[in-house]
Structures are given as structure tokens and as C-alpha cells.
Amino acid sequence: MIEEKIQQEGNLKLEKRIMNISFAGSVLFLLAEIFFAIWTGSKAVLMDCVYDLADLAMIGPFMLLVPLLYKKETEKRPYGFSQVESLFVLIKYTILLAIDTVLVINCIHTIIRGGNEVEADVLAVFELAVSAGCVVMWLVLRRFAKKYKSPSIKAELFIWKLDAICTLGVGAAFVINLILIRTPLAWICPYIDPGIAVILAVSLVGEPVEMILESLRSLVLFAPEKEAFDKIDKVCMDRMAAHNCEVTFTDVIKTGRKFWIQVFFMHNDEDKEALSVGQLKNARKEIMTELAGEFENVDIVLIPDLADGFREVEPVEPPARRKDKIAYIESQEQKKEIKKEAKAAKAGGKTDV
């Protein structure tokens, strides 16, 4: 218990450090993007800027939420703050999806009006520099994340990796713009900037939709995706089988970053020995240890399935009494029998008279 508490404190400190680094890096890149978006009037840079602004606006409150995610569950909050995290993620990606839709419509209007002239040389250098910076941030965060990787840390790593790829693609597009402007295809150049913005918006729409659906599943306490459920179910069945138990039902719920697992089991009738509490503790520990490699936060409850014929423990025979006590009891019983016979004989004599 003490080791688990120490590990949780270490994970909390590490997660807060990673979030702080990500927050500081996001602020620096956001300020640079705002400056260049205003200076050049680029729709593509504006798209990056709005995404980073929305992400940054959510990182701040989330940093306040992170310590609460490590608090123990109580009767008042049986799932802790796990569902608050799901609600937070739902709000974040709903905002991103709304912004994404508005920017796509705006860029389409720009294309219809004849495109957007930008300084392609300046933007090419800027986007390639931002891409390099995102790669550096991703490498730094990944080094820290090797020790511990929560859903929020995974999300930050994904965002920085995605930013690096997107800005590299935008930079390459503006380099192509510089080449096309000296060819008969120069008429395409005004459409490259808004076209890049639309492509970015469409390519990024998958993540918000996926995260919104996953958050909704957590909020309504549905089971996780089939792959995760099958993995958990198999581990539970294998570990319980090693203790002569058969799993009759596995109930798995995912709320935020935590998996809540209830394993209903039935003891093997052929086993003559009763299942002890120590065996159940060992089985639970074995399941948690095996799942810890793939799922960071797991809570497991083992429940005897009485409805499906869980074998009740047979009552233990009372210990044999001492021989002298047995002899005394037998003599008392014999005296009682003699008295009964005497009373019966007297009653018979009176009747004859």
C-alpha cells in the first residue's frame, strides 16, 4: 500500500512536469504563430494558431484537474474524478470540432473569392522552423514519458507529433508555391494557402470525433473498445483458472483513464479444499500485475457468483470430546432410561389392582 502511494506521488509529479513543459512550449509557439498570422494574413498559419489556442485554453484548467485524478474514491464520489476528466475531454474536442468546421467554411469562401496571396518565402521558412521546434518538444516529452504515460500525456505527445507533421507539410507546400510561381502554373498559387488550411482541417477532424465518442462512452459507463475488453477478459480467466476458479462474467467499465473491473467467478466443485481469502488476494494481485503493463490504472474486484452454483464451504465437524465426558454423559442417559422404565412399571402395577 505504501509502495503504491509512493508510486502515485511520483507519477503525479512527473505528469505535472510534463504538462508544465508542454504548456510553456505551447505559449511560445502560439505567440509566434499569432505574429506571423497577422503579418502575412495566411489562412494556414491561422488554422494552426486557432488549434494551438484552443488546446492551450484547455491545458490550463486541466493542470488543476490532474492532482484530483490521483485522489482516492469515496462514498460521495465512487468513481473519483475520472468522469470529470471524460467530461473535460468531451468539452475540449467539441470546441475543436466547432472551430474546425468554422475555419473550413471560411477557407472555402476565400477560395471562391479568388484565393489568398501570401509571402510564400517567409511562410516556408517559418513553418519549417516551427516543425523542427515541434520535433524537439516531442523528443523531450517522450523522454519524460518513458517513466509514466497517462492518457493526458499520450494526448500531449500526439498533439506535438501531429503539429510537427502538419507544419512540415505546410512548409513543403509553400516551398512548392515558390517553385510554381515561376511557371505557367502560377495561377494556382493564390489557392495554395486556403487549400492547405482546408486539407489540414479535414485531415484533423478524425481525432476530435474519435475522442468525443470515447468520452461519451466513458460518461455513460459503457465497456471499453473490444480489443481492450478481450485482453482484460483473457487475463482474468487465465489467472482465476490457475486457482481452480471459472470466470462466469467479466464486467469492465472505463471512466477517463481508469478501468473498473468486476470478475464474477465460481469455484471448481472438484476441488475439495475451500477457497481462502489469501488465494483471492493472490489472484487479484496476479491479475493487476499482468494488466499493469498495458493499462496504467486498474481497479479489480473478485465476486463469488452464488447464482451460478458457487460451492459453499461444508460445515466443519466439532472436535471430539474427552473420553471421561463421553462416559459421564452416557451414564446420565442410562440413569434417565432406568427411571423411565421404573415409572412405567409402577403405572402398570396400579392398573392391575
HELIX and SHEET records of a PDB file:
HELIX    1   1 ILE A    2  THR A   40  1                                  39    
HELIX    2   2 LYS A   43  LEU A   65  1                                  23    
HELIX    3   3 VAL A   66  TYR A   70  5                                   5    
HELIX    4   4 SER A   82  ILE A  112  1                                  31    
HELIX    5   5 ALA A  120  ALA A  145  1                                  26    
HELIX    6   6 PRO A  151  LEU A  180  1                                  30    
HELIX    7   7 PRO A  184  ILE A  188  5                                   5    
HELIX    8   8 CYS A  189  LEU A  204  1                                  16    
HELIX    9   9 GLY A  206  LEU A  219  1                                  14    
HELIX   10  10 LYS A  226  ALA A  241  1                                  16    
HELIX   11  11 VAL A  277  ALA A  292  1                                  16    
HELIX   12  12 LEU A  306  ASP A  308  5                                   3    
HELIX   13  13 LYS A  323  ASP A  352  1                                  30    
SHEET    1   A 3 CYS A 245  THR A 255  0                                        
SHEET    2   A 3 LYS A 258  HIS A 267 -1                                        
SHEET    3   A 3 ASN A 297  PRO A 304  1                                        
END                                                                             
